[in-house]
Amino acid sequence: MALSACKNKTANDGNNPFFSDYNTPFDVPPFEKIMAKHYMPAFEKGMAEGRKEIEAIQRSRQEPTFQNTIEALDRSGDLLARVRLVFAAQTSANTNDSLQDIEMEISPKLAGYDDEKRLNPGLFKKIKYVYDNQNKFNLNPEQQFHLENLYKEFVRNGANLGKKDQDTLKRINQRLSVLAVTFNQNVLAETNNYRLWVNKEDLKGLPESLAEAAAQTAKESGQEGKWAFTTQRPSIFPFIQYCGNRDLRREIFDAYCNRGNNGNEFDNNKILAEMIKLRAERAKLLGYKSHAHLVLEPRMAKVPENVFELMTSLWEKAVPVAKNEVREMQKIIDKEGGRFKLEPSDWWYYSEKLRKEKYNLDDNELRPYFQLDNVQEGVFTVAKRLFGVTFSPINDCPLPHPDARAFEVKESDGTHLGVLYMDFYPRESKRQGAWSVNYRNHHILDGERITPVNTVVCNFTRPGGDQPSLLTIDEVQTLYHEFGHALDFMMNKSTYNQVYQAWDFVELPSQLMEHWATEPEVLSIYAKHYKTGEIIPATLVQKLKNSGYFNQGFTNVEYLAATLLDMAYHTLEAPAIIDIQTFEKDYFNKIGLIPEIVSRYRSTYFLHIAGEYDAGYYSYKWAAVLDNDAFEAFREKGLFDQSVAASYRKNILEKNGLVDAMQMFVNFRGREPVIEPLLRNTGLMTEAGIKN
Ligand SMILES: [Zn+2]
């Protein structure tokens, strides 16, 4: 190692920590030594090395083999891969102005580097040779799966096309990227341009924090002493949940639903229509029936028909439940003497009343039982009882941020499995939400196991005064969720850097983990009152369980409407020329969306389909089917049954991204997934479910 570090040194490499051995516990990145100025040179050098290695593969005169082509390609750009992971994780959890500038500068360069690789005809020729002659190479199942996915990824990105078609493809891609940015910016502008001004008397019934935020918004708009609400979710939804003035609710909700559809300079109708048309064209060029067919190929769903089948059967179950919810809310309206029919903008207000009436559960009742330290101890205990793994604090370990804590994850026999960081509190340098990512992926290098370094990042309430950090039930589930991702990363047994996880499967390990959080048996392990140590009372546990059925008709219908619309747009075959408003209206009529519910997103502000989740919005529910069914296996045999846990680990956690997703599930469950457990758990099984 010393030799290669020496060889790599050039005059201005100076002390760049990426260019030498880390010399840290378990070889974690030496965070305190990595400065913003080190990234750019490391990226540049990483790309240069990667290019050289790829060129060597391409120039080689030997017959292409799995080893000299596919494996060599996987190993190329090792430095780049290392820097990329560290940079991506740090810009999310601990960024600053310099890192943001670097991000802006490096993004197009990295995109260019990736494209250069994927549209490199010489390289593809070799990959194709190995793919076409794979029988000669005696490949193991992991290698076969890797090769198959790599080859098809190149094909989906246009490697198989002639020069002229590749040029067309590049033009379409470029135009689409511009349209996506415009679409996003229009939604942002429409959202930012709107204010609902309200009087003091209309603040009645609103939580104080919400009124304060509205005063702050007004002040920022130069109107101190007034109150303003916006169409951003944290503003509009609590407002229409608590505001008693029906006209105001309707006004802001209409504004929300018409973003990007106002016939002004920010109108998204034509932009989305062009995106749909171009995506259909691109799919055709690449030899696929529709955009959805292209996108779904590497996913568990495989073809759009499978998505439609599942979503439609859920739709049929959810609509009657939603209709029942309408009836229950109408009863409240009638009882209060309101002489009107429930409208979409009334839903949040009356469902809140219904929630109080039926479930009577206050988040503040639960919080004292969910002290952060106990919850963390709880997830560690669950993992230990399932898989035998342990988590011990590592002292003197470089940390991605001083707030983070490092743990060594070990097998029951003491073997080192990986390093896990836990980083819980919000700060300015951290983006919103919660996630789990790797600083280093598991892979095998020259026969040696390179162990993963992973981080779980959240934005939980900080301890205040003498009160420790007390979590809401949502936050508890978030921690279990992200920890589920972390276990997936920890236990992965990939030989290669690149794994091919199906996008509609990745939320299985995380969502599955959430089930343990609220099981009475598990709650009794960790949900202890932070002052008295008393275990959470059974009545509260029951209330918590019941509240899981609340508003499920609505939640499912509004989500499924958006999902089905996404699939409807993206199964259109070229030339796919449509008028957005007409298409949307006709489609919702056709599937029978009830008038009291608006799709979770209407077309002109459906940001998911502008990029990344196009023909992919279904994946949340798809994974929900899987996790509910998978958890059933534990319910049947016991929450900590060792044979089920071992099978889950062996067939899914260790193989995620190395084996076909459906195959993994079948190997674990002994059959393909079924939807009944999801229906039961969310009260969609029968209409009566909602009445629990
Ligand atoms: Zn997740």
Residues whose N, C-alpha, C, O or C-beta is under 5 A from the ligand:
A	BS01	ZN	S510
